[in-house]
Amino acid sequence: MTEVNVHAPDGYRILIAPGLMDSAGGYVREVTKASKAVIVSDDNVYPLYGAKLTKSLGEAGFSVSAFVFEHGESSKSLITYERALRFLSRAGAGRSDAVIALGGGVAGDLAGFAAATYMRGIDLVQIPTSLLAAVDSSVGGKTAVNLGGLKNQIGAFYRPKLVICDTDTLNTLPEAEYINGCAEVIKHAVIGSEEMFDELSRLPVHKQYEHVITRCVRMKAEFVEADEHDTGARMALNFGHTAGHAIEAASKYSIRHGEAVAIGMAIVARAASAFGYCPAELPDKLDALLKLYSLPVQTDYDARTLARTALSDKKRRGSRLTLVLPRSLGEYSLESIEARDFEKWLRAGGVK
Ligand SMILES: NC(=O)c1ccc[n+]([C@@H]2O[C@H](COP(=O)([O-])OP(=O)(O)OC[C@H]3O[C@@H](n4cnc5c(N)ncnc54)[C@H](O)[C@@H]3O)[C@@H](O)[C@H]2O)c1
């Protein structure tokens, strides 16, 4: 088992290994005085892992119940959030009880926000079961629900007490979700480690889950420790996300997050090379790795449409954009640009 620690006033451990679900209850027992444990999970994940987790929590002395919601992003809503709170209340959960998020990023964000706000905050444990949740959303303490079409508009920074990543659960992940998570893995390699970039080229992520997740989580933990509230260094994790979010939004979210981020990373790397920030071979190497993982590197949307979409988002946040530019594999810099220049960057990145 690998353990990564997030150092903070209320620091927490991230445990990563195959087969951890069987012993999850014991680890949860170490971090909470709760007598009730309420699992929050979706209707894909709960039938697969709910019984095992319930048994393990029961053996550790918890009285266990489960709030199971319909899978998918549309459940990251105020309606499901209210249903979760009502469930906690009906289950008699008190201030010292605990919420256990079991699932992908949707379960983690929804359960996290419910835990952050129920009775002004009760204990939270994250058990990520998607690759994206394992390498990204379960670590860092961001919790949220959407406000209609507006992503993550209502939320809170709220640290889990513990993160348990049983890599065996990733074996049931649908192929498309695996590919989605690989985009975030590749992002970590480009900004943080050339060695990891090479490892990903040599051996697929699914053949080295524990190792890859550990590397990503270590990197993310360092960013979070330096900048918990995402106003400085943590922005590096947004590599590819400015263009990626514009592509996702322009497609009305029919393009998956990972695919959009892959295209966004490819665009910004090409633009960084065109403007002399990184060597010419970097975008080619990145394109090759993304394609190896069946991820796209081009978009049919034009630069004007994408820039407008990004700027309409920016209206709420000011007239400048921070771009994360690769300088070499494993190194990046943050560049603040005028939002109106974004279209020029997109064109330099090969967008028509
Ligand atoms: N809090 C953060 O810091 C943060 C960071 C990145 C993304 N997010 C959020 O995460 C969400 C996306 O996360 P996601 O991609 O995990 O989506 P998700 O939770 O919807 O999971 C994707 C799909 O995979 C299924 N699934 C998950 N684990 C499975 C398993 N082991 N076996 C079989 N099926 C499984 C789910 O039921 C779902 O259908 C978005 O809402 C995004 O905003 C949050």
The ligand as an SDF file (V2000), in Angstrom:
LIG
                    3D

 44 48  0  0  0  0  0  0  0  0999 V2000
  -13.5780   18.4900   -6.7270 N   0  0  0  0  0  0  0  0  0  0  0  0
  -12.6300   18.5810   -7.6410 C   0  0  0  0  0  0  0  0  0  0  0  0
  -11.5150   19.0420   -7.3700 O   0  0  0  0  0  0  0  0  0  0  0  0
  -12.8990   18.0820   -9.0230 C   0  0  0  0  0  0  0  0  0  0  0  0
  -11.8390   17.9410   -9.9460 C   0  0  0  0  0  0  0  0  0  0  0  0
  -12.1230   17.4220  -11.2000 C   0  0  0  0  0  0  0  0  0  0  0  0
  -13.4220   17.0610  -11.5280 C   0  0  0  0  0  0  0  0  0  0  0  0
  -14.4230   17.2240  -10.6170 N   0  0  0  0  0  0  0  0  0  0  0  0
  -15.8020   16.8360  -10.9340 C   0  0  0  0  0  0  0  0  0  0  0  0
  -15.8280   15.4240  -11.1080 O   0  0  0  0  0  0  0  0  0  0  0  0
  -16.9400   15.0920  -11.9380 C   0  0  0  0  0  0  0  0  0  0  0  0
  -16.4810   14.0920  -12.9580 C   0  0  0  0  0  0  0  0  0  0  0  0
  -16.0050   12.9410  -12.2980 O   0  0  0  0  0  0  0  0  0  0  0  0
  -16.0790   11.5090  -12.9790 P   0  0  0  0  0  0  0  0  0  0  0  0
  -15.5040   11.5970  -14.3470 O   0  0  0  0  0  0  0  0  0  0  0  0
  -15.5480   10.5260  -12.0250 O   0  0  0  0  0  0  0  0  0  0  0  0
  -17.6540   11.3410  -13.2060 O   0  0  0  0  0  0  0  0  0  0  0  0
  -18.7460   10.3790  -12.5150 P   0  0  0  0  0  0  0  0  0  0  0  0
  -18.7020   10.4400  -11.0670 O   0  0  0  0  0  0  0  0  0  0  0  0
  -20.0420   10.6960  -13.1850 O   0  0  0  0  0  0  0  0  0  0  0  0
  -18.2620    8.9400  -12.9710 O   0  0  0  0  0  0  0  0  0  0  0  0
  -18.2470    8.6230  -14.3400 C   0  0  0  0  0  0  0  0  0  0  0  0
  -19.1090    7.3760  -14.6270 C   0  0  0  0  0  0  0  0  0  0  0  0
  -18.3790    6.2300  -14.2250 O   0  0  0  0  0  0  0  0  0  0  0  0
  -19.1760    5.4480  -13.3520 C   0  0  0  0  0  0  0  0  0  0  0  0
  -18.2440    4.8030  -12.4460 N   0  0  0  0  0  0  0  0  0  0  0  0
  -17.4400    5.4040  -11.5230 C   0  0  0  0  0  0  0  0  0  0  0  0
  -16.6530    4.5050  -10.9570 N   0  0  0  0  0  0  0  0  0  0  0  0
  -16.9540    3.3030  -11.5130 C   0  0  0  0  0  0  0  0  0  0  0  0
  -16.4480    1.9860  -11.3580 C   0  0  0  0  0  0  0  0  0  0  0  0
  -15.4310    1.7100  -10.5440 N   0  0  0  0  0  0  0  0  0  0  0  0
  -17.0060    0.9880  -12.0820 N   0  0  0  0  0  0  0  0  0  0  0  0
  -18.0100    1.2500  -12.9620 C   0  0  0  0  0  0  0  0  0  0  0  0
  -18.5080    2.4800  -13.1720 N   0  0  0  0  0  0  0  0  0  0  0  0
  -17.9800    3.5000  -12.4480 C   0  0  0  0  0  0  0  0  0  0  0  0
  -20.1390    6.3970  -12.7220 C   0  0  0  0  0  0  0  0  0  0  0  0
  -21.3010    5.7430  -12.2850 O   0  0  0  0  0  0  0  0  0  0  0  0
  -20.4320    7.3390  -13.8690 C   0  0  0  0  0  0  0  0  0  0  0  0
  -21.4260    6.7910  -14.7170 O   0  0  0  0  0  0  0  0  0  0  0  0
  -17.4250   16.3960  -12.5450 C   0  0  0  0  0  0  0  0  0  0  0  0
  -18.6170   16.7780  -11.9220 O   0  0  0  0  0  0  0  0  0  0  0  0
  -16.3240   17.3850  -12.2220 C   0  0  0  0  0  0  0  0  0  0  0  0
  -16.8020   18.7040  -12.0880 O   0  0  0  0  0  0  0  0  0  0  0  0
  -14.1800   17.7200   -9.3780 C   0  0  0  0  0  0  0  0  0  0  0  0
  1  2  1  0
  2  3  2  0
  2  4  1  0
  4  5  1  0
  4 44  2  0
  5  6  2  0
  6  7  1  0
  7  8  2  0
  8  9  1  0
  8 44  1  0
  9 10  1  0
  9 42  1  0
 10 11  1  0
 11 12  1  0
 11 40  1  0
 12 13  1  0
 13 14  1  0
 14 15  2  0
 14 16  1  0
 14 17  1  0
 17 18  1  0
 18 19  2  0
 18 20  1  0
 18 21  1  0
 21 22  1  0
 22 23  1  0
 23 24  1  0
 23 38  1  0
 24 25  1  0
 25 26  1  0
 25 36  1  0
 26 27  1  0
 26 35  1  0
 27 28  2  0
 28 29  1  0
 29 30  1  0
 29 35  2  0
 30 31  1  0
 30 32  2  0
 32 33  1  0
 33 34  2  0
 34 35  1  0
 36 37  1  0
 36 38  1  0
 38 39  1  0
 40 41  1  0
 40 42  1  0
 42 43  1  0
M  CHG  2   8   1  16  -1
M  END
$$$$
